[in-house]
Amino acid sequence: DPYDLLTSLASTAPAGCEGLLFLPYLMGERAPYLEPIARGGWIGLTARHDRAALVRSVLEGVTYSLRDCLELLRGIGVAVDAVRASGGGARNPFWRQLMADVFGLPVATLAVAEGPAYGAALLAAVGAGLYPDVPAACDATLHERERLAPDAGRHATYDAHYAVYRALYPALRDQFAALARITGA
């Protein structure tokens, strides 16, 4: 599986990729910045970075983007003590551990692999009166299969890199707009 080959390669690069950051705004950005003209790219690329670092930095960049969403929830007072992952990336143990390390929270997978479709079915079951409310439906049907704890050392590394990642969008916002004007896109 090419996905497994890429994550296996990524696992050989160090956490934080020696300062290589990837901005995953390949289709603009939706959260936390509603900015369709945002652009993706690498920051901090040097001659010492190899293919493994490029791949790992992409995974880290996407995970930093997910952390942006987590920070939005925390910012409105939602207490988060664990994350449940589903879908393609959640099937990969390396990426689940990377998420736990970036978030500083345990990341769990569920016995049910279909996240969005299963969630919609649970909402329908509540609407049909099979469960009194969403928490009851979740308690009755969702069971954790595996839970990965964050590594404190890697979390500290990722916290430092995440602070730089967070500063990049505001620093580049005007340049994204300039590129959009120049290219008409």
GUVEXKE-803245 format. One line per 2 residues: number of its first residue (from 1); for each residue x, y negated, z negated of C-alpha. Coordinates in steps of 0.25 Angstrom, whole numbers, plus 2048, in hexadecimal, padded with zeros to 3 digits. Layout:
NUM	X Y Z | ... .
! end
This chain:
1	800 800 800 | 806 7F3 804 .
3	800 7EC 7F8 | 807 7F6 7EF .
5	814 7F4 7F6 | 814 7E5 7F5 .
7	811 7E5 7E6 | 81C 7F0 7E4 .
9	825 7E6 7EB | 820 7DA 7E3 .
11	823 7E2 7D6 | 832 7E2 7D9 .
13	832 7D2 7D8 | 833 7CC 7CA .
15	827 7C5 7C4 | 826 7B7 7C9 .
17	82F 7BA 7D5 | 83A 7B1 7D0 .
19	832 7A5 7D2 | 82B 7A8 7DF .
21	81C 7A4 7DF | 812 7A7 7EA .
23	806 79E 7EB | 7FB 7A7 7F0 .
25	7F2 79C 7F7 | 7F2 7A3 805 .
27	7E3 7A0 807 | 7E3 793 7FF .
29	7E0 794 7F0 | 7D2 795 7E9 .
31	7D6 796 7DA | 7DA 78F 7D2 .
33	7DC 785 7DE | 7D1 784 7E8 .
35	7DA 780 7F3 | 7D9 787 801 .
37	7E5 780 806 | 7EF 786 7FC .
39	7FA 78D 802 | 802 799 7FE .
41	811 79C 7FD | 81D 79F 7F5 .
43	824 795 7EC | 832 798 7E6 .
45	836 7A1 7F1 | 845 7A3 7F2 .
47	84F 7AD 7F9 | 84F 7B6 7ED .
49	840 7BA 7EF | 83E 7C7 7F6 .
51	831 7CE 7FC | 82E 7D3 7EE .
53	82E 7C5 7E8 | 825 7C0 7F3 .
55	81B 7CB 7F1 | 81B 7CA 7E2 .
57	81A 7BB 7E3 | 80D 7BC 7EB .
59	807 7C5 7E1 | 80B 7BC 7D6 .
61	806 7B0 7DD | 7F8 7B7 7DF .
63	7F8 7BA 7D1 | 7FC 7AC 7CC .
65	7EF 7A8 7D5 | 7E7 7B2 7CD .
67	7ED 7AC 7C0 | 7E8 79E 7C5 .
69	7DA 7A4 7C5 | 7DC 7AA 7B7 .
71	7E1 79C 7B2 | 7D4 796 7B7 .
73	7CC 79F 7AE | 7D5 79D 7A2 .
75	7D4 78E 7A5 | 7C4 78E 7A3 .
77	7C6 796 796 | 7C4 7A4 79B .
79	7CC 7AE 792 | 7D3 7B8 79A .
81	7DA 7C4 793 | 7DB 7CD 79F .
83	7DA 7CE 7AE | 7D3 7D9 7B6 .
85	7D8 7DB 7C4 | 7D1 7E1 7CF .
87	7D3 7E3 7DE | 7DF 7E5 7E7 .
89	7EA 7DE 7DE | 7E4 7E5 7D2 .
91	7E8 7F3 7D7 | 7F7 7F0 7D7 .
93	7FD 7F1 7C9 | 809 7E8 7CC .
95	7FF 7DC 7D0 | 7F6 7DF 7C4 .
97	803 7DE 7BB | 807 7D1 7C2 .
99	7F9 7CC 7BF | 7FA 7CF 7B0 .
101	808 7C9 7AF | 803 7BC 7B7 .
103	7F6 7BB 7AF | 7FC 7BF 7A1 .
105	7F0 7C8 7A0 | 7ED 7D7 7A1 .
107	7E8 7DA 7AE | 7DE 7E6 7AF .
109	7D8 7EE 7BB | 7CB 7F4 7BA .
111	7C6 802 7BD | 7BD 7FC 7C8 .
113	7C6 7F7 7D4 | 7BC 7EE 7DB .
115	7BC 7E1 7D4 | 7B3 7D7 7DB .
117	7A9 7E1 7E0 | 7A8 7E8 7D2 .
119	7A6 7DA 7CC | 79B 7D7 7D5 .
121	794 7E4 7D2 | 795 7E2 7C3 .
123	78E 7D4 7C5 | 783 7DB 7CD .
125	782 7E5 7C2 | 780 7DA 7B8 .
127	776 7D3 7C1 | 76E 7E0 7C3 .
129	76E 7E1 7B3 | 777 7ED 7B2 .
131	77F 7E6 7A8 | 77B 7DA 79F .
133	787 7D1 7A4 | 794 7D1 7AB .
135	79D 7D4 79E | 794 7E0 79B .
137	795 7E5 7AA | 7A5 7E3 7A9 .
139	7A6 7EA 79C | 79E 7F6 7A1 .
141	7A5 7F8 7AE | 7B3 7F2 7AE .
143	7BE 7FA 7A8 | 7CD 7F7 7A9 .
145	7D5 801 7B0 | 7E3 7FB 7AD .
147	7E8 7EF 7A6 | 7F6 7E9 7A8 .
149	7FC 7DF 79D | 804 7D3 7A1 .
151	813 7D4 79F | 817 7C8 796 .
153	825 7C6 79D | 81F 7C5 7AB .
155	813 7BD 7A7 | 81D 7B2 7A2 .
157	824 7B3 7AF | 817 7B1 7B6 .
159	812 7A6 7AD | 81E 79E 7B1 .
161	81C 7A1 7C0 | 80D 79E 7BF .
163	80F 790 7B9 | 817 78D 7C6 .
165	80D 794 7CF | 802 78B 7C9 .
167	80A 77E 7CB | 80C 782 7DA .
169	7FE 77F 7DF | 7FD 771 7DA .
171	80B 76E 7DF | 808 773 7ED .
173	7F9 76E 7EE | 7FD 762 7F6 .
175	806 76A 7FF | 7FB 774 802 .
177	7F2 769 807 | 7FD 763 80F .
179	7FF 771 816 | 7F0 772 819 .
181	7F0 764 81F | 7FC 767 828 .
183	7F7 775 82C | 7E9 771 82D .
185	7E6 77E 824 .
! end
